[in-house]
Amino acid sequence: MNISALEAELEKLHSSSFGWALSCCRRDRGEAEEVLQTVYLKILEGKARFRGESSFRTWLFAVIYKTAAAEQRKNLLRKLRLCGEPQGKADRISPAEGPDAAVERSEMQIRFQQALERLPLRQRQTLHLVFYQDLSLREAADVMNISVGSVRRHYERGKKRLRESLGPSEIGYGVKWRGEKNPSVVS
Amino acid sequence: MALSGEERRIRALFRELRLEDERVMPRFAAVWNRAHIKSARRKTAVDFRMAVAVVIVCFALFSLAFLSRHWQRKPRSIDAVASGAVKPEASPAQIKKDPELVQQVRRVIRRPRRLGFAPRSQAAKLALRRSTTRDAIALSRWRSPTATLLRSPGDEVFRTLPQLNQNLHEMEAFLPNGTN
């Protein structure tokens, strides 16, 4: 794949890539941008090469996943060296977010993001890949380099925990969260 | 995959999240260009580092070659002695005075340059061994100037032994004055 074709593909997937990078970086926008830039750099320098063993999107997401993990390790080491205090959760959620954007967000969305924050990393990432990126469980397993069985387990547990976290808000939102299905509300 | 109501609800929430993310998403061109610039900078840095490394290695090699030559000069005078071109007792001042000796020494000094490191070191060892042997012989032959003062007329008697089958007359010859 030549560089212009690669650029076109990357541009097409840019928003999805950024979303996935955000998820891998615990919704830290600055870090996600840094990770995405590092991924593009890796691709430009030929350190990450697409060999056609999977779909381009799966491959790209796997590169982002690994790069984000490496960046997190680096940041952790840096923090340990500096002996600085760890950042608060409030800073991590969305540092670039202005007050207007926060107001615009629905209460349900805020609760949802808080619930996501509380989920273990793997469960959150699995749910993100399945619901946000519309990947199948097999593709999600390829991205995270784990077995399909593990992904299924993370998926089920993640859903359960999310349901438990969002449970009290269902009345206010007008959705029958537990119990019977109600597709018309969400379509 | 057929989605249950719960899954559809989660998907809708994620869709909302996606829209929110797209609002804060940086432009592709900006991120891509920054990666390009960083890549170019890294290449330049790598080239510069490579150039510095090459210069250091060259300098190290040249200095090593120079020092090895400098060290090789000392045993060459021993080579000259070993090959017999110069006598061991000849001092550098004497060599300088004698033009023939100077020529011989020069010839001997030039020769090992073509041989390389191993023959030179062997020749140096051989020369050292020879000079040590010569010194040892010279030391064993050395006599003190006052050694003659220690000689006496009865030295011969002390150095030889009388034989049992010799007759009396011959035995008497051992006596200093012929009488006891």
Interface residues (C-beta under 8 A of the other chain):
Chain A: E7 L10 E11 H14 S15 F18 G19 L22 R29 E33 L36 Q37 T38 Y40 L41 L44 E45 S94 A96 E97 A101 R105 S106 M108 Q109 F112 Q113 L127 H128 F131 Y132 S136 K159 L162 R163 V175 K176 W177 E180 K181 N182 P183 V185 V186 S187
Chain B: M1 S4 G5 E6 E7 R8 R9 I10 R11 A12 L13 F14 R15 E16 L17 R18 E20 D21 E22 R23 V24 M25 P26 F28 V31 W32 R34 A35 H36 K38 S39 R42
